[in-house]
Amino acid sequence: MRERVNWITVLKYAGAFVAFMIGSGFATGQEVMQFFTAYGIWSIGGIFISMFLFAWSGSIIMKYGFENRFNDNFNSFHYFCGRILGTFLEYFIPVFLFAVVVVMISGSGATMNQYFGLPHYVGAGIMTILVMVTNMFGLKRLVDIIGSLGPITIIFTILIAIGALIKNPGGLANVSQAMAQLGELPRATSSSNAWWLAGTLYVAYNVTGSIPFLNEMGKRANSSKEAVLGAILGAVALMTAGLLLNLALLAYIGDIAELSIPNLHFAELITPVFGMIFSLILLGEIFSTAAPMLWVSADKIGKEGTMRNKIAIVVLSIFAFFGGQLPFGMLIGTVYPYTGYLGIIVLATITIKFLIDRKRRIN
């Protein structure tokens, strides 16, 4: 029997996929800079590797989520990674997501400092209070915000990247010369020139942290095909925006190499109005990423609604604020890549489990 596909639902899942993967790192341009642009023209190859791996791993996780939608005991970490590694990830992921919250808080401080001129600690403090207060009311109201802000960020990123390229059409022709003058840029794989490894790491750390979310989203699909198509479309949309942004970063590499938020520079190149709109979109994206990730970490300590949970929210928020005083670019270059190396193992186990199950079904 042929599975029915509701394309509105597919688009909704694609938007949710994009929204969860996007945070201040992507929206500012720092992630694309360190994981792709820093490798020069080879960055394009890294982006296509990421696009394929996002689609591959995301569709597998969501497919298994749908197939186990009636199994309350299904644990995606244990199923894909085994009991030992799966149990480790159950506890490691909330810690990692809290580290991402710290990156988000730092990103908010950098954004408000670069555009509004506020001290870094003031911007970080405002975002910390918003995230903390919202978590006191629970996660439910955040879902719609996340789903709507992700696609908006993608569309706006594409627009400012295209606009920047139009204003400097000859910039790409001088990439090699400009990068040679700059010397080494911060890279996701600082010990080598492995652009293909950087593209793999980018997917690995993103997918590892999102397995529970993708699994749950797959459970709510109307069909396996909808779940798979949602992941594939989300992956293509995310990395298409990444490709265009990477080209713009390469074209302006001499101007934006030292900026914490290169995307804001591109927006202001087009028009100051775009700069204002972008700063607000970026802050909204930071909020909608940090809040649910803090919720996951606090919920691991104490279930939502309990006094233990509320204390955890306050304590974690305080730690996130002080951690967020570290430089934004340094945090991205430290927190994400090392988790990515663990994520490569997770991607391998997901692939192996999928192939074993597929062989078993054929036989």
PEHU-V995905 format. One record per run of one state. SS is the DSSP state (2 for helix, 1 for strand, 0 for the rest). FROM is the first residue (numbers start at 0). LEN is the number of residues. Records with the same first field share a line. If there is no record, write none. Layout:
BEGIN
SS: FROM-LEN ; FROM-LEN
END
This chain:
BEGIN
0: 0-6 ; 21-2 ; 28-1 ; 35-1 ; 67-8 ; 116-3 ; 136-5 ; 167-3 ; 182-12 ; 219-4 ; 251-1 ; 256-5 ; 270-1 ; 301-5 ; 323-4 ; 362-1
2: 6-15 ; 23-5 ; 29-6 ; 36-31 ; 75-41 ; 119-17 ; 141-26 ; 170-12 ; 194-25 ; 223-28 ; 252-4 ; 261-9 ; 271-30 ; 306-17 ; 327-35
END
